[in-house]
Amino acid sequence: MIKMNRTKKMLHWSCLLMAVISMFSCGKEKDTVYLRSEEEIRLDESCHIDTTALRAVLNPDTIEGWEQLSQLTAEAWMLIDDSTGVVISQKNAYQRMFPASLTKMMTCLLTLENGEKGDTIEITEDVYIEHDCRVRLGDQYLLGDLLHEMMMQSDNDAANALAKHLGGDIPSFCDMMNKKAEFLRMDSTHFANPNGMPNDSTYSTAHDLLVLARYCMRDTAFAKIVGSPLIDVPLIDGRHIACQNTNLLLGKYDGCIGVKTGYTRQAGSCLASAATRNGITLHLVLLKSRSRSSRFSESATLLDYGFRVAEAMRKAQ
């Protein structure tokens, strides 16, 4: 009888101990799920895209400006409310296309993540390829200044020089680009160069480039570069060149904060843009518009429509 009582007590305390351990284990599991890192949050926010929520709240076809969308010449676009990820408008958003200089968003991102702004970079023969750029053979820049030249002036050889500096050579840097694209869940994207010049192995989609733009704009250094309309870029030898942003929406479209222009004959005229009004931030990627000027007017049309839809959703919810 005594042995039985002792056995029962041991079982009783063992059960209590297991219950306590289980309670703490569950608490830890909950904490692990809840306490995400800043990088995880940034990634999830950038990748979150909801294609169904809009029509559950309202009919976007009844919003002023909807009828103009059918007249746009762009072959593809995706427009979203950044805070919710709700898709406001899209056309061929998952179709693979040439990204042109929107590619440089990835080059800038990797440079900011892996480079030092004070590094000196020289334009050498192996990166002086396009010859249609403002940088010249033998020029030397600080990395941070060359980033402005690449993003604001869309300088192709500046992108080559940064790629070589970061990767050791351009093919190695392209490997870095594609690994980052995989990390960002850009499943329909591949980069074969750092500047977006025509190459059958360089392709992306409006969707993937939108994910990239959202992720990049959550980096304050990136946002500052692409949001600058005009700056003075110094060279190591003391010369200075005025650097004006090729994104004509900056300073002209109310609330515009970026992001990047692109053009090649194969890609047509492209624009990744972002704008903020009344606490609403919209992101738009527009591909293969008819002309360099139409990419701006068509983006403005889409953004205007987007803000009306976002305001209507606020009121409807």
C-alpha positions as YAML, in Angstrom:
chain: A
units: angstrom
residues:
- id: 1
  name: MET
  ca: [0.00, 0.00, 0.00]
- id: 2
  name: ILE
  ca: [2.82, 2.38, 0.87]
- id: 3
  name: LYS
  ca: [4.60, 1.58, -2.40]
- id: 4
  name: MET
  ca: [1.38, 2.22, -4.33]
- id: 5
  name: ASN
  ca: [0.89, 5.62, -2.66]
- id: 6
  name: ARG
  ca: [4.49, 6.56, -3.46]
- id: 7
  name: THR
  ca: [3.99, 5.49, -7.06]
- id: 8
  name: LYS
  ca: [0.82, 7.57, -7.35]
- id: 9
  name: LYS
  ca: [2.60, 10.60, -5.85]
- id: 10
  name: MET
  ca: [5.50, 10.22, -8.26]
- id: 11
  name: LEU
  ca: [3.08, 10.02, -11.17]
- id: 12
  name: HIS
  ca: [1.22, 13.06, -9.84]
- id: 13
  name: TRP
  ca: [4.37, 15.20, -9.61]
- id: 14
  name: SER
  ca: [5.61, 13.93, -12.96]
- id: 15
  name: CYS
  ca: [2.35, 15.04, -14.58]
- id: 16
  name: LEU
  ca: [2.58, 18.45, -12.93]
- id: 17
  name: LEU
  ca: [6.17, 18.84, -14.09]
- id: 18
  name: MET
  ca: [5.27, 17.92, -17.67]
- id: 19
  name: ALA
  ca: [2.35, 20.37, -17.59]
- id: 20
  name: VAL
  ca: [4.65, 23.20, -16.47]
- id: 21
  name: ILE
  ca: [7.24, 22.35, -19.13]
- id: 22
  name: SER
  ca: [4.50, 22.18, -21.75]
- id: 23
  name: MET
  ca: [3.12, 25.56, -20.64]
- id: 24
  name: PHE
  ca: [6.52, 27.25, -20.96]
- id: 25
  name: SER
  ca: [7.18, 25.52, -24.29]
- id: 26
  name: CYS
  ca: [3.89, 26.77, -25.70]
- id: 27
  name: GLY
  ca: [4.69, 30.25, -24.48]
- id: 28
  name: LYS
  ca: [8.03, 30.15, -26.25]
- id: 29
  name: GLU
  ca: [6.41, 28.93, -29.46]
- id: 30
  name: LYS
  ca: [3.93, 31.78, -29.32]
- id: 31
  name: ASP
  ca: [6.72, 34.28, -28.68]
- id: 32
  name: THR
  ca: [8.69, 32.91, -31.64]
- id: 33
  name: VAL
  ca: [5.73, 33.38, -33.95]
- id: 34
  name: TYR
  ca: [4.95, 36.86, -32.63]
- id: 35
  name: LEU
  ca: [8.43, 38.35, -32.35]
- id: 36
  name: ARG
  ca: [9.50, 38.59, -35.97]
- id: 37
  name: SER
  ca: [12.70, 40.36, -36.98]
- id: 38
  name: GLU
  ca: [12.61, 43.72, -38.75]
- id: 39
  name: GLU
  ca: [13.89, 42.02, -41.91]
- id: 40
  name: GLU
  ca: [11.10, 39.42, -41.82]
- id: 41
  name: ILE
  ca: [8.51, 42.17, -41.41]
- id: 42
  name: ARG
  ca: [10.04, 44.18, -44.27]
- id: 43
  name: LEU
  ca: [10.04, 41.14, -46.53]
- id: 44
  name: ASP
  ca: [6.47, 40.15, -45.70]
- id: 45
  name: GLU
  ca: [5.21, 43.72, -46.18]
- id: 46
  name: SER
  ca: [6.96, 44.02, -49.53]
- id: 47
  name: CYS
  ca: [5.69, 40.67, -50.82]
- id: 48
  name: HIS
  ca: [2.13, 40.92, -49.50]
- id: 49
  name: ILE
  ca: [-0.16, 41.53, -52.46]
- id: 50
  name: ASP
  ca: [-3.93, 41.02, -52.20]
- id: 51
  name: THR
  ca: [-5.76, 40.67, -55.51]
- id: 52
  name: THR
  ca: [-9.23, 39.95, -54.08]
- id: 53
  name: ALA
  ca: [-9.90, 42.47, -51.30]
- id: 54
  name: LEU
  ca: [-10.80, 45.46, -53.47]
- id: 55
  name: ARG
  ca: [-13.94, 44.10, -55.11]
- id: 56
  name: ALA
  ca: [-15.09, 42.71, -51.78]
- id: 57
  name: VAL
  ca: [-15.41, 46.32, -50.60]
- id: 58
  name: LEU
  ca: [-16.43, 48.28, -53.70]
- id: 59
  name: ASN
  ca: [-16.68, 48.18, -57.48]
- id: 60
  name: PRO
  ca: [-13.58, 49.98, -58.80]
- id: 61
  name: ASP
  ca: [-15.25, 50.37, -62.21]
- id: 62
  name: THR
  ca: [-17.51, 53.01, -60.68]
- id: 63
  name: ILE
  ca: [-14.61, 55.21, -59.54]
- id: 64
  name: GLU
  ca: [-13.80, 58.32, -61.58]
- id: 65
  name: GLY
  ca: [-10.92, 57.71, -63.98]
- id: 66
  name: TRP
  ca: [-11.57, 54.00, -64.51]
- id: 67
  name: GLU
  ca: [-12.65, 54.55, -68.12]
- id: 68
  name: GLN
  ca: [-9.28, 56.17, -68.93]
- id: 69
  name: LEU
  ca: [-7.33, 53.02, -68.10]
- id: 70
  name: SER
  ca: [-8.38, 51.26, -71.29]
- id: 71
  name: GLN
  ca: [-6.75, 54.06, -73.28]
- id: 72
  name: LEU
  ca: [-3.28, 53.62, -71.77]
- id: 73
  name: THR
  ca: [-0.57, 52.42, -74.14]
- id: 74
  name: ALA
  ca: [1.48, 50.56, -71.51]
- id: 75
  name: GLU
  ca: [1.52, 46.81, -72.03]
- id: 76
  name: ALA
  ca: [1.71, 45.93, -68.34]
- id: 77
  name: TRP
  ca: [1.34, 47.49, -64.91]
- id: 78
  name: MET
  ca: [0.50, 46.82, -61.28]
- id: 79
  name: LEU
  ca: [-0.79, 49.47, -58.87]
- id: 80
  name: ILE
  ca: [-1.27, 48.81, -55.14]
- id: 81
  name: ASP
  ca: [-2.01, 50.47, -51.84]
- id: 82
  name: ASP
  ca: [1.29, 49.90, -50.06]
- id: 83
  name: SER
  ca: [-0.02, 49.75, -46.49]
- id: 84
  name: THR
  ca: [-2.57, 47.01, -47.25]
- id: 85
  name: GLY
  ca: [-1.06, 45.35, -50.32]
- id: 86
  name: VAL
  ca: [-4.45, 45.65, -52.04]
- id: 87
  name: VAL
  ca: [-4.15, 45.63, -55.83]
- id: 88
  name: ILE
  ca: [-6.06, 48.59, -57.26]
- id: 89
  name: SER
  ca: [-5.34, 47.96, -60.93]
- id: 90
  name: GLN
  ca: [-3.26, 45.55, -62.98]
- id: 91
  name: LYS
  ca: [-2.67, 44.53, -66.57]
- id: 92
  name: ASN
  ca: [-0.45, 41.65, -67.66]
- id: 93
  name: ALA
  ca: [1.26, 42.01, -64.29]
- id: 94
  name: TYR
  ca: [2.72, 38.49, -64.35]
- id: 95
  name: GLN
  ca: [3.92, 38.55, -67.96]
- id: 96
  name: ARG
  ca: [7.70, 38.37, -68.39]
- id: 97
  name: MET
  ca: [9.09, 41.50, -70.00]
- id: 98
  name: PHE
  ca: [12.34, 43.45, -70.32]
- id: 99
  name: PRO
  ca: [12.83, 45.62, -67.18]
- id: 100
  name: ALA
  ca: [15.28, 48.13, -68.74]
- id: 101
  name: SER
  ca: [16.83, 50.39, -66.09]
- id: 102
  name: LEU
  ca: [14.36, 49.36, -63.40]
- id: 103
  name: THR
  ca: [17.06, 46.71, -62.99]
- id: 104
  name: LYS
  ca: [19.18, 49.37, -61.30]
- id: 105
  name: MET
  ca: [16.89, 49.25, -58.25]
- id: 106
  name: MET
  ca: [18.44, 45.86, -57.45]
- id: 107
  name: THR
  ca: [21.97, 47.14, -58.16]
- id: 108
  name: CYS
  ca: [21.42, 50.08, -55.82]
- id: 109
  name: LEU
  ca: [19.92, 47.88, -53.10]
- id: 110
  name: LEU
  ca: [22.85, 45.45, -53.10]
- id: 111
  name: THR
  ca: [25.36, 48.31, -53.14]
- id: 112
  name: LEU
  ca: [23.73, 49.90, -50.10]
- id: 113
  name: GLU
  ca: [23.64, 46.55, -48.30]
- id: 114
  name: ASN
  ca: [27.21, 45.48, -49.09]
- id: 115
  name: GLY
  ca: [29.24, 48.58, -49.96]
- id: 116
  name: GLU
  ca: [30.85, 51.47, -48.10]
- id: 117
  name: LYS
  ca: [29.86, 54.98, -49.17]
- id: 118
  name: GLY
  ca: [33.45, 56.19, -48.80]
- id: 119
  name: ASP
  ca: [34.96, 53.59, -51.14]
- id: 120
  name: THR
  ca: [36.70, 54.99, -54.22]
- id: 121
  name: ILE
  ca: [35.55, 53.56, -57.55]
- id: 122
  name: GLU
  ca: [37.34, 54.13, -60.86]
- id: 123
  name: ILE
  ca: [35.76, 53.82, -64.29]
- id: 124
  name: THR
  ca: [38.04, 51.25, -65.89]
- id: 125
  name: GLU
  ca: [38.02, 49.80, -69.40]
- id: 126
  name: ASP
  ca: [36.20, 46.62, -68.37]
- id: 127
  name: VAL
  ca: [33.21, 48.60, -67.07]
- id: 128
  name: TYR
  ca: [33.28, 51.40, -69.65]
- id: 129
  name: ILE
  ca: [31.07, 49.48, -72.05]
- id: 130
  name: GLU
  ca: [28.10, 51.53, -73.19]
- id: 131
  name: HIS
  ca: [29.95, 54.81, -73.94]
- id: 132
  name: ASP
  ca: [26.58, 56.62, -73.92]
- id: 133
  name: CYS
  ca: [26.89, 57.53, -70.25]
- id: 134
  name: ARG
  ca: [28.15, 60.54, -68.38]
- id: 135
  name: VAL
  ca: [30.95, 58.75, -66.56]
- id: 136
  name: ARG
  ca: [34.20, 58.65, -68.51]
- id: 137
  name: LEU
  ca: [37.16, 56.32, -68.62]
- id: 138
  name: GLY
  ca: [39.51, 57.10, -65.73]
- id: 139
  name: ASP
  ca: [36.94, 59.07, -63.69]
- id: 140
  name: GLN
  ca: [36.95, 58.35, -59.96]
- id: 141
  name: TYR
  ca: [33.98, 58.68, -57.60]
- id: 142
  name: LEU
  ca: [33.09, 57.87, -54.05]
- id: 143
  name: LEU
  ca: [30.65, 54.97, -54.00]
- id: 144
  name: GLY
  ca: [27.85, 57.05, -52.46]
- id: 145
  name: ASP
  ca: [28.18, 59.72, -55.15]
- id: 146
  name: LEU
  ca: [28.28, 57.18, -57.97]
- id: 147
  name: LEU
  ca: [25.06, 55.68, -56.63]
- id: 148
  name: HIS
  ca: [23.32, 59.02, -57.18]
- id: 149
  name: GLU
  ca: [24.71, 59.18, -60.72]
- id: 150
  name: MET
  ca: [23.45, 55.66, -61.46]
- id: 151
  name: MET
  ca: [19.95, 56.07, -60.02]
- id: 152
  name: MET
  ca: [19.18, 59.69, -60.88]
- id: 153
  name: GLN
  ca: [20.82, 59.84, -64.31]
- id: 154
  name: SER
  ca: [20.36, 56.11, -65.00]
- id: 155
  name: ASP
  ca: [24.04, 55.82, -65.90]
- id: 156
  name: ASN
  ca: [24.73, 52.34, -67.31]
- id: 157
  name: ASP
  ca: [28.50, 52.34, -66.87]
- id: 158
  name: ALA
  ca: [28.13, 53.61, -63.32]
- id: 159
  name: ALA
  ca: [26.08, 50.45, -62.70]
- id: 160
  name: ASN
  ca: [28.84, 48.34, -64.26]
- id: 161
  name: ALA
  ca: [31.49, 49.97, -62.06]
- id: 162
  name: LEU
  ca: [29.46, 49.43, -58.89]
- id: 163
  name: ALA
  ca: [28.79, 45.82, -59.86]
- id: 164
  name: LYS
  ca: [32.49, 45.12, -60.41]
- id: 165
  name: HIS
  ca: [33.39, 46.79, -57.10]
- id: 166
  name: LEU
  ca: [30.86, 44.76, -55.12]
- id: 167
  name: GLY
  ca: [31.12, 41.43, -56.92]
- id: 168
  name: GLY
  ca: [34.72, 41.42, -58.08]
- id: 169
  name: ASP
  ca: [33.39, 41.11, -61.61]
- id: 170
  name: ILE
  ca: [30.04, 41.68, -63.27]
- id: 171
  name: PRO
  ca: [28.97, 38.00, -63.62]
- id: 172
  name: SER
  ca: [29.58, 37.44, -59.89]
- id: 173
  name: PHE
  ca: [27.49, 40.50, -59.06]
- id: 174
  name: CYS
  ca: [24.69, 39.16, -61.26]
- id: 175
  name: ASP
  ca: [24.75, 36.01, -59.14]
- id: 176
  name: MET
  ca: [24.22, 38.24, -56.11]
- id: 177
  name: MET
  ca: [21.31, 39.93, -57.89]
- id: 178
  name: ASN
  ca: [19.61, 36.64, -58.68]
- id: 179
  name: LYS
  ca: [20.08, 35.31, -55.15]
- id: 180
  name: LYS
  ca: [18.48, 38.47, -53.79]
- id: 181
  name: ALA
  ca: [15.64, 38.15, -56.29]
- id: 182
  name: GLU
  ca: [15.06, 34.60, -55.06]
- id: 183
  name: PHE
  ca: [15.06, 35.86, -51.46]
- id: 184
  name: LEU
  ca: [12.45, 38.47, -52.42]
- id: 185
  name: ARG
  ca: [10.29, 35.73, -54.01]
- id: 186
  name: MET
  ca: [10.65, 37.33, -57.45]
- id: 187
  name: ASP
  ca: [9.94, 34.00, -59.12]
- id: 188
  name: SER
  ca: [9.69, 35.33, -62.69]
- id: 189
  name: THR
  ca: [12.87, 37.42, -62.66]
- id: 190
  name: HIS
  ca: [16.42, 36.86, -63.85]
- id: 191
  name: PHE
  ca: [19.27, 39.36, -64.20]
- id: 192
  name: ALA
  ca: [22.16, 39.00, -66.65]
- id: 193
  name: ASN
  ca: [23.60, 42.50, -66.14]
- id: 194
  name: PRO
  ca: [23.42, 45.26, -63.52]
- id: 195
  name: ASN
  ca: [21.93, 48.00, -65.70]
- id: 196
  name: GLY
  ca: [19.06, 46.47, -67.69]
- id: 197
  name: MET
  ca: [20.58, 46.77, -71.14]
- id: 198
  name: PRO
  ca: [18.91, 44.38, -73.64]
- id: 199
  name: ASN
  ca: [19.65, 40.74, -72.93]
- id: 200
  name: ASP
  ca: [17.36, 37.77, -73.46]
- id: 201
  name: SER
  ca: [18.40, 36.45, -70.04]
- id: 202
  name: THR
  ca: [17.31, 39.64, -68.27]
- id: 203
  name: TYR
  ca: [13.57, 39.64, -67.64]
- id: 204
  name: SER
  ca: [11.02, 40.40, -64.94]
- id: 205
  name: THR
  ca: [7.34, 41.23, -64.43]
- id: 206
  name: ALA
  ca: [5.40, 44.22, -63.18]
- id: 207
  name: HIS
  ca: [4.54, 42.18, -60.09]
- id: 208
  name: ASP
  ca: [8.14, 41.23, -59.29]
- id: 209
  name: LEU
  ca: [9.47, 44.74, -59.90]
- id: 210
  name: LEU
  ca: [6.75, 46.11, -57.64]
- id: 211
  name: VAL
  ca: [7.91, 43.80, -54.85]
- id: 212
  name: LEU
  ca: [11.47, 45.00, -55.41]
- id: 213
  name: ALA
  ca: [10.48, 48.67, -55.40]
- id: 214
  name: ARG
  ca: [8.50, 48.30, -52.16]
- id: 215
  name: TYR
  ca: [11.37, 46.49, -50.49]
- id: 216
  name: CYS
  ca: [13.90, 49.09, -51.67]
- id: 217
  name: MET
  ca: [11.78, 52.05, -50.56]
- id: 218
  name: ARG
  ca: [11.78, 50.68, -47.02]
- id: 219
  name: ASP
  ca: [15.51, 51.50, -46.97]
- id: 220
  name: THR
  ca: [15.78, 55.17, -46.00]
- id: 221
  name: ALA
  ca: [19.08, 55.64, -47.87]
- id: 222
  name: PHE
  ca: [17.54, 54.25, -51.06]
- id: 223
  name: ALA
  ca: [14.41, 56.39, -50.68]
- id: 224
  name: LYS
  ca: [16.52, 59.51, -50.19]
- id: 225
  name: ILE
  ca: [18.48, 58.88, -53.40]
- id: 226
  name: VAL
  ca: [15.48, 58.25, -55.64]
- id: 227
  name: GLY
  ca: [13.50, 61.08, -54.05]
- id: 228
  name: SER
  ca: [16.15, 63.70, -54.91]
- id: 229
  name: PRO
  ca: [15.20, 65.87, -57.91]
- id: 230
  name: LEU
  ca: [18.63, 67.51, -58.29]
- id: 231
  name: ILE
  ca: [22.00, 67.26, -56.57]
- id: 232
  name: ASP
  ca: [25.63, 68.13, -57.21]
- id: 233
  name: VAL
  ca: [27.85, 65.07, -57.73]
- id: 234
  name: PRO
  ca: [31.58, 65.51, -56.98]
- id: 235
  name: LEU
  ca: [34.43, 63.56, -58.53]
- id: 236
  name: ILE
  ca: [37.60, 62.68, -56.65]
- id: 237
  name: ASP
  ca: [39.63, 65.14, -58.77]
- id: 238
  name: GLY
  ca: [37.52, 68.09, -57.58]
- id: 239
  name: ARG
  ca: [35.21, 68.43, -60.56]
- id: 240
  name: HIS
  ca: [31.44, 68.54, -60.03]
- id: 241
  name: ILE
  ca: [28.54, 67.62, -62.29]
- id: 242
  name: ALA
  ca: [24.90, 68.53, -61.82]
- id: 243
  name: CYS
  ca: [22.78, 65.42, -61.46]
- id: 244
  name: GLN
  ca: [19.10, 65.82, -62.35]
- id: 245
  name: ASN
  ca: [16.68, 62.98, -61.76]
- id: 246
  name: THR
  ca: [15.21, 61.48, -64.95]
- id: 247
  name: ASN
  ca: [11.94, 60.87, -63.07]
- id: 248
  name: LEU
  ca: [9.91, 63.89, -64.17]
- id: 249
  name: LEU
  ca: [7.10, 63.12, -61.71]
- id: 250
  name: LEU
  ca: [9.33, 64.34, -58.86]
- id: 251
  name: GLY
  ca: [8.34, 67.88, -58.01]
- id: 252
  name: LYS
  ca: [5.53, 67.84, -60.56]
- id: 253
  name: TYR
  ca: [3.18, 65.12, -59.35]
- id: 254
  name: ASP
  ca: [1.76, 65.90, -55.91]
- id: 255
  name: GLY
  ca: [3.22, 63.50, -53.34]
- id: 256
  name: CYS
  ca: [5.69, 61.71, -55.64]
- id: 257
  name: ILE
  ca: [8.60, 60.17, -53.67]
- id: 258
  name: GLY
  ca: [10.33, 58.06, -56.39]
- id: 259
  name: VAL
  ca: [11.31, 55.67, -57.87]
- id: 260
  name: LYS
  ca: [13.08, 54.81, -61.18]
- id: 261
  name: THR
  ca: [12.81, 55.34, -64.92]
- id: 262
  name: GLY
  ca: [13.75, 52.85, -67.62]
- id: 263
  name: TYR
  ca: [14.01, 52.76, -71.38]
- id: 264
  name: THR
  ca: [15.40, 50.58, -74.14]
- id: 265
  name: ARG
  ca: [13.98, 49.98, -77.60]
- id: 266
  name: GLN
  ca: [13.07, 46.42, -76.62]
- id: 267
  name: ALA
  ca: [11.59, 47.31, -73.22]
- id: 268
  name: GLY
  ca: [9.87, 50.51, -74.28]
- id: 269
  name: SER
  ca: [9.37, 53.26, -71.73]
- id: 270
  name: CYS
  ca: [9.05, 52.07, -68.14]
- id: 271
  name: LEU
  ca: [8.53, 53.69, -64.75]
- id: 272
  name: ALA
  ca: [8.43, 52.51, -61.16]
- id: 273
  name: SER
  ca: [6.73, 55.23, -59.13]
- id: 274
  name: ALA
  ca: [5.52, 55.87, -55.60]
- id: 275
  name: ALA
  ca: [3.44, 58.68, -54.17]
- id: 276
  name: THR
  ca: [2.02, 59.59, -50.77]
- id: 277
  name: ARG
  ca: [-1.10, 61.65, -50.02]
- id: 278
  name: ASN
  ca: [-3.21, 61.93, -46.87]
- id: 279
  name: GLY
  ca: [-1.54, 58.94, -45.26]
- id: 280
  name: ILE
  ca: [-1.96, 56.73, -48.33]
- id: 281
  name: THR
  ca: [1.11, 55.48, -50.21]
- id: 282
  name: LEU
  ca: [0.69, 53.96, -53.65]
- id: 283
  name: HIS
  ca: [3.25, 51.94, -55.58]
- id: 284
  name: LEU
  ca: [3.09, 51.49, -59.34]
- id: 285
  name: VAL
  ca: [5.23, 49.70, -61.91]
- id: 286
  name: LEU
  ca: [4.36, 50.49, -65.53]
- id: 287
  name: LEU
  ca: [6.09, 48.67, -68.41]
- id: 288
  name: LYS
  ca: [6.43, 49.31, -72.14]
- id: 289
  name: SER
  ca: [4.55, 52.54, -72.50]
- id: 290
  name: ARG
  ca: [4.53, 54.08, -75.98]
- id: 291
  name: SER
  ca: [6.98, 56.93, -75.33]
- id: 292
  name: ARG
  ca: [9.23, 58.48, -72.74]
- id: 293
  name: SER
  ca: [6.64, 61.16, -72.04]
- id: 294
  name: SER
  ca: [3.63, 58.81, -71.96]
- id: 295
  name: ARG
  ca: [5.16, 56.74, -69.16]
- id: 296
  name: PHE
  ca: [4.81, 59.81, -66.92]
- id: 297
  name: SER
  ca: [1.33, 60.89, -68.03]
- id: 298
  name: GLU
  ca: [0.02, 57.33, -67.87]
- id: 299
  name: SER
  ca: [1.55, 56.76, -64.45]
- id: 300
  name: ALA
  ca: [-0.08, 60.00, -63.24]
- id: 301
  name: THR
  ca: [-3.43, 58.79, -64.58]
- id: 302
  name: LEU
  ca: [-3.10, 55.49, -62.74]
- id: 303
  name: LEU
  ca: [-1.95, 57.13, -59.51]
- id: 304
  name: ASP
  ca: [-4.82, 59.65, -59.59]
- id: 305
  name: TYR
  ca: [-7.26, 56.81, -60.04]
- id: 306
  name: GLY
  ca: [-5.50, 54.84, -57.30]
- id: 307
  name: PHE
  ca: [-5.86, 57.60, -54.73]
- id: 308
  name: ARG
  ca: [-9.60, 57.91, -55.51]
- id: 309
  name: VAL
  ca: [-10.04, 54.17, -55.07]
- id: 310
  name: ALA
  ca: [-8.02, 54.11, -51.83]
- id: 311
  name: GLU
  ca: [-10.10, 56.96, -50.40]
- id: 312
  name: ALA
  ca: [-13.32, 55.21, -51.42]
- id: 313
  name: MET
  ca: [-12.14, 52.02, -49.70]
- id: 314
  name: ARG
  ca: [-11.44, 53.97, -46.52]
- id: 315
  name: LYS
  ca: [-14.98, 55.31, -46.49]
- id: 316
  name: ALA
  ca: [-16.54, 51.95, -47.35]
- id: 317
  name: GLN
  ca: [-14.80, 50.03, -44.56]
...
